[in-house]
Every structure is written in C-alpha cells, then in structure tokens.
Amino acid sequence: MGLRSGYFTNFCKLVCIALAVHTVLVSGDMKKLRETMEKKAREQGIDPNNLKPGESLMIPPELTDEEEGSRHMPEAHRCDGCTAVAFQFEKAFGKALKHVKKGQPLSLADVLDVADLVCDKRLKEYGLKNINGEKYLSGEGLPKEKEPGILEAGGKWDARLSTLCRELIEMYEEDGIYDFYRAKGMEKLAVSLCTAYCSPEQLNAMKTPKEEL
C-alpha cells in the first residue's frame, strides 16, 4: 500500500501543477500563469527550481522581445515555420488529388485553392512550446508536436505563419510549389521548399521518408 500511496501522491502533484500537452494560451496570460503555477508548486512543497524525480512543472515559454512583438516569424523559428507550411501543403495537395482522376495533375484553379486554404486556414494550431527550458515551434508535422509542454499559440503565431506562407508563394508562385510537390518523391516537401529558411544541416536532417499524411 505504501508504494501505491506514494505513486498516487506523486501523480496528484504532477496533475495539480502541470497542464496538458495541448493547453493553448495567448501571450497576455503567460507571466500570470507562470507565477501562479510556481506558487502552487511551492504550496505543495515543490521547489520549481529544484525538481525531484517524479515531480514535473510545465511552465509557459518565456518570450524574447522578437518573439513577443515581431510581425514576422522570429529568426530562431523560421525553419520550423517553413516546415509547418510545407507539411500543410503536402497534406492539402494530397487531399485535393483524391478528387481528380488517378494520374492526372491538379488544375491551376485547384492549386490556387490549396494555397489559399493553407495560408488562410491551416496554420492556426501552431505555437511556441517550452520543453525542458528550450523553446520550439510546435504543431502538426513538427518534431516537437507530441512532446509535453504548454503551447503558446494563436494570435501572432497564426499571423506569422500566414505571412511566411505568402512569402513562399511570392518566392515560388503557387504552381511552383506544386511542381516541388510533384517532383519530391519520398522526401518531405520542406527539403526543396525551405532552402531559404533552413540551414544545410537542418535540410539534411529532413532527408528521410516522410510520414503518412
């Protein structure tokens, strides 16, 4: 019983002071929530700065001035931002192709519709996540999507990704992005689409067969 009781005590502590993986917050709540969670942890005898095994404290990411105020995607997150946009293009092109005759390409009108869909509606669930003290852009198709942490999403992140999406269209045009999609083979679209946003090392790390969409 002692072991089981200890397990549930630790579990309760973890649940009481940690928020779920998909908790979504807006920037204005960050500081207040961080202070509240640290206070609750101390009330339960947990030092937020010296966690013991079995204790966990998930706190929101602390934003830099650029992350807080810039209208554009912060430099540190531009590669992941482009990767997110590329993932949504892959997903949307694949879905659109299910509605045309097998072996036939999408029409230009379909390609334009996909681009509008991605840039305007498919980038709203991404945001910044604090994972073990490091900040990562997180969301569908990104490496840290399933890592536990509090996601600061919506608002500026949605707008930044939409702006980045339009930058890619200005750079390659909609049919150029579709050409990349058709030519990519088993590689992720981001490998060819994100050369202006990712380092050679980051691009090389992507050169593995993509996951099923």
VENDAPE-V617189 format. One record per residue. OMEGA is omega in whole degrees, 0 to 359 (NA if undefined). Layout:
OMEGA, OMEGA
This chain:
181, 180, 180, 179, 178, 179, 182, 176, 179, 180, 180, 179, 182, 182, 185, 184, 181, 176, 183, 184, 189, 176, 183, 184, 174, 189, 184, 181, 191, 185, 181, 180, 180, 180, 180, 182, 178, 178, 179, 179, 181, 178, 179, 178, 181, 177, 182, 181, 182, 184, 178, 176, 180, 178, 181, 177, 178, 180, 181, 176, 176, 190, 171, 178, 180, 180, 182, 192, 185, 176, 182, 179, 178, 186, 184, 186, 184, 179, 178, 178, 178, 178, 178, 179, 180, 178, 181, 174, 178, 182, 183, 176, 180, 179, 180, 181, 178, 183, 175, 181, 183, 180, 180, 178, 174, 174, 178, 179, 178, 180, 178, 178, 178, 181, 178, 180, 182, 185, 187, 190, 189, 186, 187, 186, 180, 178, 183, 182, 176, 180, 180, 177, 178, 182, 180, 167, 186, 179, 186, 177, 180, 187, 185, 184, 187, 178, 179, 179, 179, 185, 175, 191, 178, 175, 184, 183, 175, 181, 180, 179, 177, 177, 178, 178, 179, 175, 179, 178, 178, 182, 188, 190, 186, 182, 175, 176, 178, 176, 176, 181, 182, 185, 192, 183, 182, 181, 174, 179, 182, 182, 180, 186, 192, 182, 179, 185, 185, 176, 176, 179, 179, 179, 180, 179, 179, 188, 174, 179, 181, 175, 176, 179, NA
